[in-house]
Structures are given as C-alpha cells and as structure tokens.
Amino acid sequence: MKETIDRGTLKRTIVLDEEYEMHFLDESNIDEIVDLQNEVASCLKNPETFAMDSREFILNEVLHKDKGRAIGVFAHNRLIAFRTVSFPGMSQSNMGRELGLSEGELEHVVHLEATVVHPEYRGNKLQAKMMKHTFNIVYRMGYYHVLCTVSPFNYPSLKNVIDGGLVIKALGQREGPYNGKWRFLLHRDLRYTATKEYRCSIEVENEKLHKQKEILNKGYEGFLISRSRYMNDEFMIHYGIPYENDMKCDNRLS
C-alpha cells in the first residue's frame, strides 16, 4: 500500500465535494500520468504555455530509481493532479550550470518538472499543496536548489512558483522539448526561509520579452507578478535588485 502524503476535501461544484488523497507515484501509474497530461494539454487555449514530457522521460528521468519523484492527487481512485521532479545530478542538463552554481552545489539541484491539474478540479490550490509537500520531500533528501522553467504567458503557473518563493533569474528561448519556446528560469534555495527584500523596482509587461531579458542580464530578479481583473491575458512582472547585492540601480531601464 502506498504511503499517503496528504488527504482532504476538494470542491467540484457549489453542492458537491469530494475527498482526496495524495500519494507517491511509481511506474505502475505511468498510463494515468500520460493520459491526464494529454487531456489537460488538449484543453489549452495557448499551446505555448506547456511543454509535454514524453512517456520515456517520465519513466526514465522521474519514476526510475533515484532519478526523480512524482506525487499524485486521487479522487474516487482517479488521478486528477500530479507533480513531477527530477534530480539532474552532475549532468549537462542541470540548469544550475546556467546560474553559475559550483560543482559541489550542482549535486543539490532539483528540477521542478510538470504540474498538471484536471480542469474540473482547478480552484482547489492543488498546485500550491503539491509544491509544499514536494519541497519538504526533496529537502529531506538533501536537495535544496529548486529550479524550474515557466512560460512568460502562463500566469497561473508563474504565480504559483513565485508564491512558493522562487524568483525569475533568466529568460530565453530553450531548445530540446521546448522547441525554441520562451521560458523563464526560476530558482529558490530552500536553506533560506527569510523573505527577500528588493530595491530599484521596475514593472514590465509580461509580453515584453526582450526588455525583460535586458533587465535580467543586468542582475535584476523577478520577484512578484500582478494583473488587473480586466486583463486576464496580460500581467505585470516586478523586477528588483536584492538588498544584499551592492550593484547600483540602472535608471535607463525604467
């Protein structure tokens, strides 16, 4: 019997609630994982926001031995959400290399891979719940550099990871399964729990990709996003310089 990570109640409609349980997933769940991923991808309004993981990647880099972990949320014995992570080790795919982490620190990197929630169960903060448990799990395993990529056009996912303490460190077009799609690279060090403070704050529209890349290249970090209730497809990203960084504000960026 699989270990239960969490359990509770989900909202489906005003009059209908469902009990859920959260478990670790393994190779026996691969068909459920792939089917749910395909179902969610088919409902996307903007395919740019999601890069699907292949069945082979999930089996070999997430569910295989010590390569990664996956947790899933079940309602009525049906998988309705999952979160996958991978441990890149010293491989060239370790995104910590892009941030200049030392060789010793690269061993402690974990990649947040896919977060998938069935459309009927959105609004239950399942992304945030799975992320919280994921952080606890990987930290106990000795992984504390959390990195992930998110589309600049995916407000829900970007808000979820920034609310989880990750900050935008870089932006660019990524190869491989991304096929040249633009992605933010975000990072959090789980060893530090204090909230970062920023100065020289700049707000930039999410679709201004080259402007954001320029700002990030100058040492700024993206630490907050906001949007108007009347502009669901557009939002602002707030950039700043961490107070512990002694670099000067660049007034030309404002």
C-alpha positions as CSV (number, residue, x, y, z in Angstrom):
1,M,0.0,0.0,0.0
2,K,1.4,3.4,-1.0
3,E,2.2,6.0,1.6
4,T,-0.4,8.8,2.0
5,I,1.2,12.2,1.8
6,D,-1.9,14.3,2.3
7,R,-5.7,14.0,2.3
8,G,-8.6,16.4,2.4
9,T,-11.7,17.7,0.6
10,L,-12.0,19.1,-2.9
11,K,-14.6,21.5,-4.3
12,R,-16.2,20.3,-7.5
13,T,-19.4,22.5,-7.6
14,I,-21.4,24.5,-5.1
15,V,-23.2,21.4,-3.9
16,L,-20.6,18.7,-4.4
17,D,-17.4,18.0,-2.5
18,E,-15.0,15.1,-3.0
19,E,-12.4,13.5,-0.7
20,Y,-8.9,13.3,-2.0
21,E,-5.6,11.6,-1.1
22,M,-2.1,12.4,-2.2
23,H,0.4,9.6,-2.8
24,F,3.8,9.0,-4.3
25,L,3.5,7.7,-7.9
26,D,5.6,4.9,-9.5
27,E,5.9,3.1,-12.8
28,S,2.5,1.4,-12.3
29,N,0.9,4.9,-12.7
30,I,2.6,5.8,-16.0
31,D,-0.6,5.3,-18.1
32,E,-2.6,7.5,-15.7
33,I,0.1,10.2,-15.8
34,V,0.3,10.3,-19.6
35,D,-3.5,10.2,-20.1
36,L,-4.0,13.1,-17.7
37,Q,-1.2,15.1,-19.3
38,N,-2.7,14.6,-22.7
39,E,-6.2,15.5,-21.5
40,V,-5.0,18.8,-20.0
41,A,-2.8,19.7,-23.0
42,S,-5.8,19.2,-25.3
43,C,-7.7,21.9,-23.4
44,L,-5.1,24.6,-23.5
45,K,-6.0,27.8,-25.2
46,N,-2.3,28.6,-25.8
47,P,-0.1,25.6,-26.5
48,E,2.9,27.9,-26.0
49,T,2.4,27.7,-22.2
50,F,3.0,23.9,-21.8
51,A,5.8,21.6,-23.0
52,M,4.7,18.0,-22.6
53,D,7.0,15.4,-21.1
54,S,7.3,12.2,-23.1
55,R,6.4,8.9,-21.7
56,E,10.1,7.9,-21.9
57,F,11.2,11.0,-20.0
58,I,8.7,10.3,-17.2
59,L,9.7,6.7,-16.9
60,N,13.5,7.2,-17.2
61,E,14.1,10.6,-15.5
62,V,11.2,10.8,-12.9
63,L,10.0,7.4,-11.9
64,H,13.2,5.4,-12.3
65,K,15.0,4.7,-9.1
66,D,16.8,7.8,-7.8
67,K,16.3,10.0,-10.9
68,G,13.2,11.8,-9.5
69,R,9.9,11.7,-7.7
70,A,6.3,12.1,-8.6
71,I,3.3,12.7,-6.3
72,G,-0.3,12.5,-7.4
73,V,-3.7,13.5,-6.1
74,F,-6.6,11.0,-6.4
75,A,-10.3,11.5,-6.1
76,H,-12.6,8.4,-6.3
77,N,-9.4,6.4,-7.2
78,R,-8.8,8.5,-10.2
79,L,-5.6,10.6,-10.8
80,I,-6.7,14.2,-11.0
81,A,-3.4,16.0,-10.5
82,F,0.3,15.3,-10.3
83,R,3.7,17.0,-9.7
84,T,6.9,15.6,-11.1
85,V,10.5,16.5,-10.2
86,S,13.9,15.2,-11.4
87,F,17.4,15.1,-9.9
88,P,19.8,16.1,-12.7
89,G,22.9,15.3,-10.7
90,M,26.1,16.4,-12.5
91,S,24.7,16.0,-16.0
92,Q,24.9,18.8,-18.6
93,S,21.2,19.2,-18.3
94,N,21.5,20.6,-14.8
95,M,20.0,24.1,-15.0
96,G,22.2,25.2,-12.0
97,R,25.0,25.5,-14.5
98,E,23.1,28.4,-16.2
99,L,23.2,30.2,-12.8
100,G,26.8,29.6,-12.2
101,L,26.4,27.2,-9.3
102,S,29.6,25.5,-8.2
103,E,30.2,21.8,-8.9
104,G,29.5,21.0,-5.2
105,E,26.2,22.8,-5.3
106,L,25.1,21.1,-8.5
107,E,24.6,17.9,-6.6
108,H,21.8,19.5,-4.6
109,V,19.7,20.7,-7.5
110,V,16.2,19.5,-8.1
111,H,14.2,20.4,-11.3
112,L,10.5,21.0,-10.9
113,E,9.1,19.4,-14.0
114,A,5.4,19.2,-14.8
115,T,2.5,20.2,-12.6
116,V,-0.8,19.0,-14.1
117,V,-4.3,19.6,-12.6
118,H,-7.5,18.3,-14.3
119,P,-9.7,21.3,-15.3
120,E,-12.6,20.1,-13.3
121,Y,-10.6,20.4,-10.1
122,R,-8.9,23.7,-10.5
123,G,-9.5,26.3,-7.8
124,N,-8.5,23.9,-5.0
125,K,-4.9,25.2,-4.8
126,L,-3.6,21.8,-5.7
127,Q,-0.5,23.2,-7.4
128,A,0.4,25.0,-4.1
129,K,-0.4,22.0,-2.0
130,M,1.7,19.7,-4.1
131,M,4.6,22.2,-4.2
132,K,4.6,22.5,-0.4
133,H,4.9,18.7,0.0
134,T,7.4,18.5,-2.8
135,F,9.7,21.0,-1.1
136,N,9.5,19.1,2.2
137,I,10.3,15.8,0.5
138,V,13.3,16.9,-1.6
139,Y,14.8,18.9,1.3
140,R,14.8,15.8,3.5
141,M,16.6,14.0,0.6
142,G,19.4,16.7,0.6
143,Y,18.2,18.8,-2.4
144,Y,17.8,22.5,-1.8
145,H,18.4,24.3,-5.1
146,V,15.0,24.3,-6.7
147,L,14.9,25.3,-10.3
148,C,12.1,25.3,-13.0
149,T,11.1,26.9,-16.2
150,V,7.8,28.6,-16.8
151,S,6.3,30.3,-19.9
152,P,6.1,34.1,-19.7
153,F,2.4,33.7,-20.8
154,N,1.4,31.2,-18.1
155,Y,0.1,33.4,-15.3
156,P,-1.3,30.7,-13.0
157,S,1.9,28.6,-13.0
158,L,4.2,31.6,-12.7
159,K,2.2,33.0,-9.8
160,N,2.2,29.6,-8.1
161,V,6.0,29.2,-8.2
162,I,6.7,32.8,-7.3
163,D,4.3,32.5,-4.4
164,G,6.3,29.4,-3.5
165,G,9.4,31.5,-3.1
166,L,11.1,31.1,-6.5
167,V,12.4,34.2,-8.3
168,I,13.0,34.8,-12.0
169,K,16.7,34.6,-12.8
170,A,16.9,34.4,-16.6
171,L,14.8,34.4,-19.7
172,G,15.4,32.9,-23.1
173,Q,14.4,30.5,-25.9
174,R,15.1,27.0,-24.9
175,E,15.9,24.0,-27.1
176,G,15.0,20.3,-26.7
177,P,11.4,19.6,-25.9
178,Y,10.7,23.3,-25.7
179,N,11.4,23.7,-29.5
180,G,12.6,27.3,-29.1
181,K,9.8,28.5,-26.8
182,W,10.5,31.3,-24.4
183,R,10.8,30.3,-20.8
184,F,11.7,32.0,-17.5
185,L,14.3,30.2,-15.4
186,L,13.4,30.5,-11.7
187,H,15.3,29.5,-8.6
188,R,14.9,29.1,-4.8
189,D,17.4,28.0,-2.2
190,L,15.4,26.1,0.4
191,R,18.0,26.6,3.1
192,Y,16.9,30.2,3.4
193,T,13.5,31.0,4.7
194,A,13.6,34.8,5.1
195,T,11.7,36.8,2.6
196,K,14.0,38.6,0.2
197,E,13.8,42.4,0.1
198,Y,14.3,44.4,-3.2
199,R,15.2,47.9,-4.3
200,C,15.2,49.7,-7.7
201,S,11.8,48.1,-8.5
202,I,10.8,48.0,-12.2
203,E,7.5,46.8,-13.6
204,V,7.4,45.3,-17.1
205,E,4.5,43.8,-19.1
206,N,4.9,40.0,-19.4
207,E,4.9,40.1,-23.3
208,K,7.9,42.4,-23.4
209,L,10.4,39.6,-23.6
210,H,13.5,41.3,-24.9
211,K,13.1,44.1,-22.3
212,Q,12.9,41.6,-19.5
213,K,15.9,39.7,-20.8
214,E,17.9,43.0,-20.8
215,I,16.8,43.7,-17.2
216,L,17.7,40.2,-16.0
217,N,21.1,40.4,-17.7
218,K,21.8,43.4,-15.6
219,G,21.4,41.4,-12.4
220,Y,17.7,42.1,-11.5
221,E,15.4,39.4,-10.3
222,G,11.6,38.9,-10.9
223,F,10.0,38.6,-7.5
224,L,6.3,39.5,-8.0
225,I,3.5,39.4,-10.6
226,S,0.2,41.3,-10.7
227,R,-2.6,41.8,-13.1
228,S,-5.8,43.7,-13.5
229,R,-9.0,41.7,-13.2
230,Y,-10.0,43.1,-16.6
231,M,-6.8,41.9,-18.3
232,N,-6.6,38.2,-17.7
233,D,-4.1,37.6,-20.6
234,E,-1.7,40.4,-19.6
235,F,0.1,40.9,-16.4
236,M,3.0,42.9,-14.9
237,I,6.2,41.4,-13.6
238,H,8.1,43.3,-10.8
239,Y,11.9,43.2,-11.0
240,G,14.3,44.4,-8.4
241,I,17.8,44.1,-7.0
242,P,18.2,42.2,-3.8
243,Y,19.3,44.4,-0.9
244,E,22.4,42.3,-0.2
245,N,23.6,43.0,-3.8
246,D,25.7,46.2,-3.9
247,M,25.1,46.9,-7.6
248,K,23.7,50.3,-8.5
249,C,20.2,50.9,-9.9
250,D,20.2,51.4,-13.7
251,N,17.9,54.3,-14.3
252,R,17.9,53.7,-18.1
253,L,15.8,50.6,-17.5
254,S,12.8,52.5,-16.0
